[in-house]
Amino acid sequence: MAKLAINGGKKLIPPGAIKNWPPIDDIDRKMVMASLEGGQHAFGPDCKAFQEEFAAYTGNKFAIFTNSGTAALHMCVVAAGISAGDQVIVTSYSWSSSATCILHHNAIPVFVDINFETMNIDEDKIEAAITPKTKAIIAVNLHGLTCNYDKLRAIAKKHKLVIIEDSCQAHGAKFKGVNAGKLGDCAAFSFNQNKCLCSGEGGMFVTDNEEMAKKAAQLWSFGETATPLESRDYHSYALGWMYRGASLPAAFGRAQLTKMNSYFNTIQENAAVLTDKIKDIKGLIIPVQPEGYLHNWYNYTSRIDMKAIGWTGAPTAMRDAIMGALQAEGAPVGIWQRFILPDMTVFKAKNAYGGGCPWSCPFADKLGEKVNYCREDFPVAQRHCDTHFGMTVPLRAPNTTASAALVGEAFLKVFDNLNELKVKA
Ligand SMILES: Cc1ncc(COP(=O)(O)O)c(C=O)c1O
């Protein structure tokens, strides 16, 4: 039996076998240098071109380049017409800003548990969370798998709700042939280091709705009504932030965008090889791609079935031990979130803007005060949170199917030797 690297055995994946993301080539160098030497470093022509090219990539009519996905999410909230005291439904397991963007606009997040299989919001539990104050659903397309938009659209239509897509992780994903970014009323993408499209930091607001685009653009640039490339009167017509993206990240993002289709093919091939290697491991729950969905495998997230491996102690102790053993073999796996959203202090303590806002703001009335956050109300999200680990870089270009196969071998080695792990019950 192979001795695990964590116990002094030979590391399965040699150093350097897994390459960093994103790959950089002459296209990046040329476009970034041209921007650097072009003399316009704030919101300039590269930003405008990036907006147009990204809009063409998703198929949207309007795109606004931002300095982060979080900024784009806040723009979605204002574009959806949400105001103080309104309620917005969101998944209980995601990145913090999928829900703090609601607080940014003094509105109230209402969490819904997840579907264990898809890791996304459980669409069948949404209606029970709707109140007369509910205005929108933020549908997070987590880890690159979209939500079920047939179900979401039916609920939204019935209750007159806006659908905001958090597609920060979903570049290139599809539901029934429709691109992420086109599935809701508006959407936010992120381009930070780890995302399937990297511009360093950055994001994009997209929509097909002109009114929504106008509202978002106003929030994006000081509450003004003209973009920096138009003639400005420097007048704040509404409350605005400074969410504009800059030229250098735009140039980098544009260069990376030219390679998106080949990146997408690589990740599909690598994910297929990994899945094939590890699909029969007892006790490992691998991610799914249900019929009608196209996953982008942004984060290949697995869960450990504690029962199947006969573990009755704390799930996090066993999960951490398995993850540590995989890391020791050279597999760059990690935990994405250690807390479900309703268990984060900003929600639990309702400390947002202070003074009880938004939960006890006069517009929230009694319905706002009734919203409380308690970990026990989201058992599925908590189970996922305590048993998951994921990976991003190993399946991305320039890594090949050989790297994916090596990662798969590391999984097989660790799961074949679970009895070697020293875990405190
Ligand atoms: C699901 C999700 N939403 C929102 C964000 C926020 O994006 P950014 O970091 O660009 O602000 C992220 C980024 O990690 C994310 O993964």
The ligand as an SDF file (V2000), in Angstrom:
LIG
                    3D

 16 16  0  0  0  0  0  0  0  0999 V2000
  -20.1610   34.2550   -6.3160 C   0  0  0  0  0  0  0  0  0  0  0  0
  -19.3640   35.5300   -6.1960 C   0  0  0  0  0  0  0  0  0  0  0  0
  -20.0320   36.6910   -6.1310 N   0  0  0  0  0  0  0  0  0  0  0  0
  -19.3750   37.8610   -6.0460 C   0  0  0  0  0  0  0  0  0  0  0  0
  -17.9940   37.9190   -6.0240 C   0  0  0  0  0  0  0  0  0  0  0  0
  -17.3230   39.2390   -5.9100 C   0  0  0  0  0  0  0  0  0  0  0  0
  -16.4510   39.5100   -6.9840 O   0  0  0  0  0  0  0  0  0  0  0  0
  -15.2340   40.5180   -6.7710 P   0  0  0  0  0  0  0  0  0  0  0  0
  -14.2230   39.8130   -5.9020 O   0  0  0  0  0  0  0  0  0  0  0  0
  -14.7300   40.7780   -8.1410 O   0  0  0  0  0  0  0  0  0  0  0  0
  -15.7700   41.7230   -6.1120 O   0  0  0  0  0  0  0  0  0  0  0  0
  -17.2640   36.7390   -6.0910 C   0  0  0  0  0  0  0  0  0  0  0  0
  -15.7920   36.7920   -6.0690 C   0  0  0  0  0  0  0  0  0  0  0  0
  -15.1000   36.0570   -5.4660 O   0  0  0  0  0  0  0  0  0  0  0  0
  -17.9570   35.5130   -6.1790 C   0  0  0  0  0  0  0  0  0  0  0  0
  -17.2940   34.3570   -6.2310 O   0  0  0  0  0  0  0  0  0  0  0  0
  1  2  1  0
  2  3  1  0
  2 15  2  0
  3  4  2  0
  4  5  1  0
  5  6  1  0
  5 12  2  0
  6  7  1  0
  7  8  1  0
  8  9  2  0
  8 10  1  0
  8 11  1  0
 12 13  1  0
 12 15  1  0
 13 14  2  0
 15 16  1  0
M  END
$$$$
